[in-house]
Amino acid sequence: MGDAPPDGIRYFAEIAASYDRVQPVLSPPYAAALEMIVELTPFDPEDPFEFVDLGCGTAEPTTRVLERFRRATGTCIDSEPEMLRIAKRKLTPYSGSVEVKEADITRCTLPTCDLVFTAKTVHHVHPGNLPSLFARIAGALRPGGCFILFDTMSVGPGWSAAVRQQSTRYRECHIQRAIESGIVTREEIDARREYKRKMRAAGKDVEYEHRAEDLIRAMKGAGFEEAAVVWRLFADTILLAFVPGKY
Ligand SMILES: C[S@@+](CC[C@H](N)C(=O)[O-])C[C@H]1O[C@@H](n2cnc3c(N)ncnc32)[C@H](O)[C@@H]1O
């Protein structure tokens, strides 16, 4: 990782090689939330269905879905070539089932599908782009289709200092255990945080703190019939939404 803060989303080019190892350390609920995406997928293991993974990164969510649902086929979309390079390598065993596309999710056309999921990506989308993103997702989904959105967001009334403190303690204990197990080094974690700090200082931070209530309102405005918080661990939250149809 270089010293200079990156331009916008190219941050992911810098961290792609270490992403799969470091992301579950920096985000303690990450692995559990990806498993929840699989659990919340409203199909039986033998059902054939089509999905889209928005901001697929290194394809961690998609690989989990394909491990459970052998007959699923889909499209993985991300704007960062370095993340996609790793995704393509990991998806080699599923090459007949998945198409990997380089595109900006705030603009691209989405293929018709039964399920859209997105993990840890919507916080990179400007609030002004959410209504059109959700409208394109709702438009791509077949009747009764499902949207699973996992990301960091605020929900309901603000936290007290005690809850914030416990959230920080939970994360730091998790990181410390990963350091002790040799998964990451303290220097690596510090360097990543310093890099982010420089991004923010340079006004190049591309993260937004969305409120679950605003995301749900935007989803309903975009044509989703149902939209609700279904899972949460501190700020890591999963929203589940359906377009009108068979449900
Ligand atoms: C934190 S990573 C999450 C990757 C993956 N979903 C996961 O759960 O591991 C965020 C990803 O969103 C992608 N991304 C951010 N904004 C995007 C956009 N407008 N269009 C496409 N991809 C985007 C980044 O390139 C990055 O790969």
The ligand as a Tripos MOL2 file, in Angstrom:
@<TRIPOS>MOLECULE
LIG
   27    29     1     0     0
SMALL
NO_CHARGES

@<TRIPOS>ATOM
      1 C1        -15.9530   -3.2390    0.5120 C.3       1 LIG1
      2 S1        -15.9300   -3.9180   -1.1040 S.3       1 LIG1
      3 C2        -17.1490   -5.2220   -0.9630 C.3       1 LIG1
      4 C3        -16.8950   -6.3220   -1.9490 C.3       1 LIG1
      5 C4        -17.8140   -7.5530   -1.8090 C.3       1 LIG1
      6 N1        -19.1890   -7.1900   -2.0380 N.3       1 LIG1
      7 C5        -17.6680   -8.1970   -0.4600 C.2       1 LIG1
      8 O1        -18.6580   -8.2630    0.2800 O.co2     1 LIG1
      9 O2        -16.5690   -8.6520   -0.1390 O.co2     1 LIG1
     10 C6        -16.8320   -2.7070   -2.0540 C.3       1 LIG1
     11 C7        -16.7850   -3.0140   -3.5420 C.3       1 LIG1
     12 O3        -17.6990   -2.1270   -4.1800 O.3       1 LIG1
     13 C8        -17.1300   -1.7420   -5.4170 C.3       1 LIG1
     14 N2        -17.7930   -0.5000   -5.8340 N.ar      1 LIG1
     15 C9        -17.9030    0.6540   -5.1350 C.ar      1 LIG1
     16 N3        -18.6150    1.5620   -5.8300 N.ar      1 LIG1
     17 C10       -18.9540    0.9510   -6.9960 C.ar      1 LIG1
     18 C11       -19.6900    1.3530   -8.1510 C.ar      1 LIG1
     19 N4        -20.2260    2.5900   -8.2510 N.pl3     1 LIG1
     20 N5        -19.8570    0.4830   -9.1550 N.ar      1 LIG1
     21 C12       -19.3370   -0.7640   -9.0880 C.ar      1 LIG1
     22 N6        -18.6330   -1.2250   -8.0270 N.ar      1 LIG1
     23 C13       -18.4430   -0.3630   -6.9880 C.ar      1 LIG1
     24 C14       -15.6470   -1.6070   -5.1070 C.3       1 LIG1
     25 O4        -14.8560   -1.6470   -6.2670 O.3       1 LIG1
     26 C15       -15.4250   -2.7910   -4.1710 C.3       1 LIG1
     27 O5        -15.0330   -3.9430   -4.8820 O.3       1 LIG1
@<TRIPOS>BOND
     1     1     2 1
     2     2     3 1
     3     2    10 1
     4     3     4 1
     5     4     5 1
     6     5     6 1
     7     5     7 1
     8     7     8 2
     9     7     9 1
    10    10    11 1
    11    11    12 1
    12    11    26 1
    13    12    13 1
    14    13    14 1
    15    13    24 1
    16    14    15 ar
    17    14    23 ar
    18    15    16 ar
    19    16    17 ar
    20    17    18 ar
    21    17    23 ar
    22    18    19 1
    23    18    20 ar
    24    20    21 ar
    25    21    22 ar
    26    22    23 ar
    27    24    25 1
    28    24    26 1
    29    26    27 1
@<TRIPOS>SUBSTRUCTURE
     1 LIG1         1 GROUP 0 **** ****
